[in-house]
Amino acid sequence: MNYKVAVYGLAESQTSLVMSKLPDEYILHLSVTVTDLLVSDAVCCIVNAGTLDENGVSILQNYYLDAGDYVSEQIIWIGKNPPSKAFFCYASFKEMLADFGSILQNAQK
């Protein structure tokens, strides 16, 4: 079974690092838009908050507010002020990458 990790707003070097850390049963999905991220069917979504405009934050906030307890994917928010309590927040990409193995293990559950 292949699991999908979706990324949005990461630098090319960051995306390469994420890809290099993925076990064989994972594939990477590059999300070009916020909507693309939401329909990616990923077990884990990594969002660089610094690349979102107000509309993007609003879309994510409304989507996950509506989804409530039905959120099955892990949302990794890199930056300040996550729009939902359901998001796992990291101050930096480096901090998130240090936890990436455990993030993937929890995403499979």
C-alpha positions, 0 to 999 in steps of 0.5 A, a space after each residue: 500500500 502506498 501512503 501519500 505525503 502532500 507538501 505546500 509552499 516548501 522550497 525545492 531543497 526542503 521538498 528534496 529533504 522530505 522526499 529523501 526521508 520517505 520510506 518506500 511505501 510513501 509517495 510525495 504529492 506537490 500541491 500547487 494550490 491550497 485546494 490541491 492540498 485538500 483533495 490530495 488524499 494524503 495521510 500527511 500534509 505539510 504546509 509552509 504557512 509563510 507562503 499562504 495569503 489570507 485567502 489560503 489561510 481562510 480556505 484551510 480554516 473553513 475546510 478543517 472547521 467544517 470537517 471537525 472530528 472527521 479529519 483523518 490526515 495529519 496537518 503539519 503547520 510550519 509557522 505561527 498561528 495555525 488556523 485549527 487546533 487539529 494542526 501540528 505546529 512547528 516553528 521551523 522546517 528544521 524542527 519538523 524534520 527532526 520529528 518526521 519519522 514519528 509524524 509518519 508513524 502516527 499518520 498511518 494510524 
